[in-house]
Amino acid sequence: MELVDKFQIFLDSSRKKLEEEIIHLKADHRAHEADFIKIKFNIYGIANSFYGNAKRVSPQHIQDEYFKCFERSQLQKKWEDVYRTAKEFGDVDRMRIEELTLETLQEINSKFVQIMQDGEGQ
C-alpha cells in the first residue's frame, strides 16, 4: 500500500468514526458533546481537502504541498489568535473550542508526518 493511500485511509476512517459518534451522541440527547465532535469532524474535512489538493498539485512533493496549504490559508494562525483573544477575555467556552481545533489539527498532522517519514504502511 502506498503511503499516500495510508493517509487517505486514515482520514476517511477517522471521519467515518467521528460521524458515527455524532449520530450516537445525538441519539443519546447529548447535543453539546456532539457539537464538539463536529468540530473535530470539520478539521478532518479541512485536512482532507488540503491533502487532496496536495496530491493534485504536487504528487512528488505531497508533504511539502500539504503543509503549504495550511500556511497559505493561515488557518492555524487564525485559530491560535482566536484562542489568545478568548483567553485574554476569559471566554472559557471559546478557548475550549479553539483548543480542541488546534489539538485535532496537531493529531492529524502528526499522523501525516509519521506516515510519510516512517514509511508506515509499506
N, C-alpha and C positions, 0 to 999 in steps of 0.2 A: 504494500500500500504506500502510495506517495505521501510525503509529508504534508503536501497541500491538502490532500483528501483527509488526512488525520485531523487537521484543524477544522476543516469544514464539518466533519462528523461531530467533533466536539461542540461546535457552535450549534449545529442542528439539534443534537441530542439534549444539550443544556436548555435550549429554548423550549423544546417539547416538554421536558420535565417541569420547567417553570410554568408553562401554560397549564399543565395538568394540576400543579399545585394551586394556581389561581382558581381554577374551577372547583377544586375541593374546598378551599378556604371560603369561597363564596357560598357553596352548598352548606357549609357549617355556620353560615351567617357571621363570618369573620372578615368582613369587607375591609376593615382597616389594615389587617395583616395582608390581605390580597393586594391592596394598593402598594405596599412595599415590594411585594414580589413582582408587580407590574413594572416597577422602576427597574429592577434587575433585568426583566424580560426586554425592556426597551433598550437598555445598554447593550445587551447581547445583540439586539437587532441593529444597532448602530455599528457595532464591531463587524457584524456580518456584512453590512453594506460596504464598509471600508475595505474589508477583506476581498469581497467580490470585485471592487474597483481595483485593488492592488493586483489581483490576478489578471484582470483585463489590460491594465495599463503597462505593467512590467512583470510578466511572468518569470523572468530570470532573476528579478530582484524583489520578490514579493515582500520580504521582511522590511526592507527599506521603504518601499512604497506604502505598505500598511501603516507604518508609523508616520510617514509624511502626510497621510490623510488626516490623522489626528492633529498633527502640527498645523496644517493648513486650516482646519476647521476651528482650531483654538478651543475646542470643547472642554478639554481638561482644564485649561487655564480659566475658562469661564466658570466651571464648576468649583474650582478652588477659590475664585474670587467671591462667588456667592456664599460659599462656606465661611470665608473670613468675615464677610459682612454680617452674616447671620450670627456668628459668634460675637462680633462686636456689639450687636444689638440684643444679644441674649435670646435669640429666636431658636430655641432648642428643637422645635419640630423641623424647621428648615435645615438646621445643622445636621440632623439625623438623615434627612433625605439626601443631602449632598455628600455626607459621609458614606452612605450606602452606595451612592452613584460612583464615587471615587474608589471605594473598596471593590466594587464589581468590575470596574474598568481594570484595576490592578490585577485582579484574579484572572480575567480574560487575557490580558497582555502577558502575564507571567506564563500562562499555559502556552500561548503562542510562541514565546521565546523558547520555552522548554522543548516544544515540538520541533522548532526549526534548528535549534543549536544542538540538542542532544541526539537528534536523529531518531527520536521515538517513532515507532510505527514502521520502521524499515524491516 
